[in-house]
Amino acid sequence: MHSIMPKELLNLMRAGSGHISPTLKLVNGYVIDVFSSNIIKADVMVFKDRVVAIGSEEDYPTSQSTKVVDVSGKYLAPGFMDAHIHIESTLLIPAQLAKILIPHGVTSLFADPHEIGNVLGVKGIKLLLKLTEGIPLRVFIEVPSRVPTAPGLETSGAVLGVEEVGELLDLPESVSLGELNYQNLLSGREEYFQKIAAALSRGKVANGHLAMLKGVELNAALAAGLMDDHESVSAEEAMEKVVRGAAVFVREGTSERNLEDIIKGVLGRVRDFRRFMFCTDDKHPEDIVREGHIDYNVRKAVELGVDPVVAIQMATYNIATHFRVDHLVGAVAPHRKADIVVISNIDKVTIDSVIFNGEVVYYKGKLLYEPPKAEIPEYALRTININPNLIPEDLVITVKEGVSEAYVRVIDVVPEQIITHESHEWLPVKNGYIASDPKRDLLHIAVVDRHRGSKSIGKSFVRGFGLREGAIASSVAHDHHNVVIVGTNPSDMLAAVKRLREIGGGFVAIKGGRLVGELPLPFAGLLSLEPAERVIEGLKELNRAVRESLGSKLEAPFMQLEFITLPTVPELGLTDKGLIDSVKYSIISTVIKFK
């Protein structure tokens, strides 16, 4: 991806000096100068895929092959970047994802493919990379550091050891070791230090996953070589990391809304925003189309009081510099790739057109390219391996005769966040198992092994989904991606699991044994093969059905469902092995006592 031949450099110099004609001229615009934080009136000359000059177009010859675009009164910004994204969480294959990102000015992704890595390992990651070929989207890879995420606490479909991580770090697209959660690091296991060392020795970054970490433990994690974090939920948390040298990726996704709290809290306290960058982490396609992607982060930051040029730096140059690819992307400047966003209103971040690799790929509401067709091998479409002998009682906590009530731990969902809280409640015992109580929003939750077809099943209770009846299930369950089910009764829960097996994975809603709605995600049980618009409409209809038919109060119940299983984010997570204390990083019992 990054190699360039001497002859190409010679031609770039000749074009930059006016000895040969540029292939594209952008004239009469205002360049966002990310180096000096200024806006300058200048023309931009492009030769093939790179910017070669900032200046006056009169100094450069125009030939029949030169395309001249008048951008009078408009602003030329570097293509926007996402500092940390899981492509799989968009539910779209890369070609379809590009269709909805390009209109929002996004031309580069720094992607951690640990979702597909946890399902299909190295071959799955390489397959996802292959699917990025030929699309107007530059994809850099943050090599997964934790496959599995919680060794011994979950069943995953693959293992990426030190050797596999090294192999992936050597790929030209790789820029970092992907997010490493502090629990694994502070455990002292040599494997994780070997992975960090493998990245650092190659001159690459080591990404952190430092949710709610502070004080001595934060110092320890940063001292071990982690360089950034995308999990801050408050300004205080962000500031503590920044003053210790860590980059803070300010996240605004579908169920993780952290931007307003962080930006409001740091304004007036920070003189230099170089260590602040934007990311989405996980954002469903409906939200991307409805409100935007990184352009939304920039726009919202400006509304909150951030200078527009600074907000654009947070979406471009800051990220490129952090990942050490600023020689390639992140600025409208000579030698950099000609990935340029033409903005008609800088305060509202109104995007007029988008240039990728020197070609206009989006202009006034229209895409000017055709996405390539994707071919998915059969092995990647058969990944839902559910034990055929499951019965409803396998999905709930059964008890001995004579027990009337149970005092249990409950996973409390925090709206628009991926963190959870622990609470304790009494629940009745009926028909030999601890029953749910939909009136109090206390529901069954279970995680079923889908990689090996075993009867490894974790069971607990959750509050926050608001289902009055029925069940919902997903084969997207971070980071192990087993099947997770939330429901009011075991029969509907089992029906949901069986339906996921039939469709090869995805999202399912069941009520009274009948299918209410579904969104098939057959590629590794994570991604759809359908066009973006169909996926968006399908997810919208499914979410509506869950709210109207099952009673959920959540705007994005399936995104919340995807994260309830995380064993690395405080306070509780659930895997197929059981309920996880995410702080102590150990399995704990759901049942505290019986009566």
Sequence and secondary structure as in RCSB ss.txt:
>XXXX:A:sequence
MHSIMPKELLNLMRAGSGHISPTLKLVNGYVIDVFSSNIIKADVMVFKDRVVAIGSEEDYPTSQSTKVVDVSGKY
LAPGFMDAHIHIESTLLIPAQLAKILIPHGVTSLFADPHEIGNVLGVKGIKLLLKLTEGIPLRVFIEVPSRVPTA
PGLETSGAVLGVEEVGELLDLPESVSLGELNYQNLLSGREEYFQKIAAALSRGKVANGHLAMLKGVELNAALAAG
LMDDHESVSAEEAMEKVVRGAAVFVREGTSERNLEDIIKGVLGRVRDFRRFMFCTDDKHPEDIVREGHIDYNVRK
AVELGVDPVVAIQMATYNIATHFRVDHLVGAVAPHRKADIVVISNIDKVTIDSVIFNGEVVYYKGKLLYEPPKAE
IPEYALRTININPNLIPEDLVITVKEGVSEAYVRVIDVVPEQIITHESHEWLPVKNGYIASDPKRDLLHIAVVDR
HRGSKSIGKSFVRGFGLREGAIASSVAHDHHNVVIVGTNPSDMLAAVKRLREIGGGFVAIKGGRLVGELPLPFAG
LLSLEPAERVIEGLKELNRAVRESLGSKLEAPFMQLEFITLPTVPELGLTDKGLIDSVKYSIISTVIKFK
>XXXX:A:secstr
     HHHHHHHHHHHTTSS  SEEEEEEEEEETTTTEEEEEEEEEETTEEEEEE GGGS   TT EEEE TT E
EEE EEEEEE GGGGTB HHHHHHHHGGGTEEEEEE  HHHHHHHHHHHHHHHHHTTTTSS EEEEEE S SSSS
TTTS  S    HHHHHHHHTSTTEEEEEEEEHHHHHTT HHHHHHHHHHHHTT EEEEE TT  HHHHHHHHHTT
  EES   SHHHHHHHHTTT EEEEEB SS B HHHHHHHHTTT S  TTEEEE BS  HHHHHHH SHHHHHHH
HHHTT  HHHHHHHTTHHHHHHTT TTTSSSSSTTSB  EEEEEETTTTEEEEEEETTEEEEETTEE S      
  GGGG      TT  GGGGS B  TT  EEEEEEEEE TT S EEEEEEEEEEETTEE  BGGGTBEEEEEE  
SS    EEEEEEESS  SSSEEEES  TTT  EEEEESSHHHHHHHHHHHHHHTSEEEEEETTEEEEEEE  BTT
TBB S HHHHHHHHHHHHHHIIIII    SSHHHHHHHTT SSSSSEEEETTEEEETTTTEEE SEEEE 
